């Protein structure tokens, strides 16, 4: 279970989401990313929303809903193409979370 919190840093959110995705817990990753989306600075919110949407797509795939997963992934990929990641996240972590969320192809 993901703890309820008002604030989570970018670094903590990415690290936790990566851990959850690697452990096969995409819904938990979605929850963490959604928490960061809600407390992120205005300039970064959309990037976090897209990651949360992508993790929701991974969740749908894990539940066997490939059509829903593909739709969420396509929307997230289209949105991500127009956004820059927050500057406070190291590039290797950005790449890793995007790969695990199905936004990039390895």
C-alpha positions as CSV (number, residue, x, y, z in Angstrom):
1,X,0.0,0.0,0.0
2,X,1.2,3.5,-0.9
3,X,1.3,5.9,2.1
4,X,-1.0,8.9,1.8
5,X,1.0,12.2,1.8
6,X,0.6,15.8,0.9
7,X,4.1,16.1,-0.5
8,X,6.7,13.8,-2.1
9,X,9.9,15.1,-3.8
10,X,10.7,14.4,-7.4
11,X,13.6,12.2,-6.5
12,X,11.6,10.2,-4.1
13,X,8.6,9.8,-6.5
14,X,10.8,8.6,-9.3
15,X,12.8,6.2,-7.1
16,X,9.6,4.7,-5.5
17,X,7.8,4.5,-8.9
18,X,10.8,2.7,-10.4
19,X,10.9,0.3,-7.5
20,X,7.2,-0.5,-7.7
21,X,7.3,-1.0,-11.5
22,X,10.3,-3.3,-11.1
23,X,8.4,-5.4,-8.5
24,X,5.4,-5.7,-10.8
25,X,3.2,-3.2,-8.9
26,X,2.2,-0.7,-11.5
27,X,-0.9,0.6,-9.7
28,X,1.4,1.5,-6.7
29,X,3.7,3.4,-9.1
30,X,0.7,5.2,-10.6
31,X,-0.4,6.3,-7.1
32,X,3.1,7.7,-6.3
33,X,3.3,9.5,-9.6
34,X,-0.1,10.9,-9.0
35,X,0.9,12.2,-5.6
36,X,3.9,14.0,-7.1
37,X,1.7,15.4,-9.9
38,X,-0.6,17.0,-7.3
39,X,2.2,18.7,-5.4
40,X,4.6,19.5,-8.2
41,X,5.4,23.0,-9.3
42,X,3.1,24.3,-12.0
43,X,5.8,24.0,-14.7
44,X,6.3,20.3,-14.0
45,X,2.8,19.1,-13.4
46,X,2.0,18.0,-16.9
47,X,5.1,15.8,-17.1
48,X,4.0,14.1,-13.8
49,X,0.4,13.7,-15.1
50,X,1.7,12.0,-18.2
51,X,3.9,9.6,-16.2
52,X,0.9,8.8,-13.9
53,X,-1.2,8.1,-17.1
54,X,1.5,5.8,-18.5
55,X,1.6,3.9,-15.2
56,X,-2.1,3.5,-15.4
57,X,-1.6,2.0,-18.8
58,X,0.9,-0.5,-17.4
59,X,-1.7,-1.3,-14.7
60,X,-4.3,-2.0,-17.4
61,X,-1.9,-4.2,-19.3
62,X,-1.2,-6.2,-16.1
63,X,-5.0,-6.6,-15.7
64,X,-5.3,-8.0,-19.2
65,X,-6.9,-4.9,-20.8
66,X,-4.5,-4.5,-23.7
67,X,-6.8,-2.1,-25.6
68,X,-7.0,0.3,-22.7
69,X,-3.3,-0.1,-22.0
70,X,-2.5,0.8,-25.6
71,X,-4.7,3.8,-25.6
72,X,-3.2,5.2,-22.4
73,X,0.3,4.5,-23.7
74,X,-0.4,6.3,-27.0
75,X,-1.8,9.3,-25.3
76,X,1.0,9.5,-22.8
77,X,3.6,9.1,-25.6
78,X,2.0,11.9,-27.6
79,X,2.0,14.2,-24.6
80,X,5.5,13.3,-23.5
81,X,6.8,14.3,-27.0
82,X,5.9,18.0,-26.2
83,X,7.3,18.1,-22.6
84,X,10.6,18.3,-20.9
85,X,11.2,16.4,-17.7
86,X,11.7,18.4,-14.5
87,X,15.3,19.6,-14.1
88,X,15.7,18.2,-10.6
89,X,15.6,14.5,-11.8
90,X,18.9,13.0,-13.2
91,X,18.6,12.0,-16.9
92,X,19.3,8.3,-16.2
93,X,16.3,8.2,-13.8
94,X,14.1,9.9,-16.4
95,X,15.1,7.4,-19.0
96,X,14.5,4.5,-16.6
97,X,11.0,5.6,-15.5
98,X,10.0,6.3,-19.1
99,X,11.2,2.8,-20.1
100,X,9.4,1.1,-17.3
101,X,6.2,3.0,-17.9
102,X,6.2,1.8,-21.5
103,X,6.8,5.3,-23.0
104,X,10.1,4.4,-24.6
105,X,11.3,1.3,-26.3
106,X,14.5,-0.2,-24.9
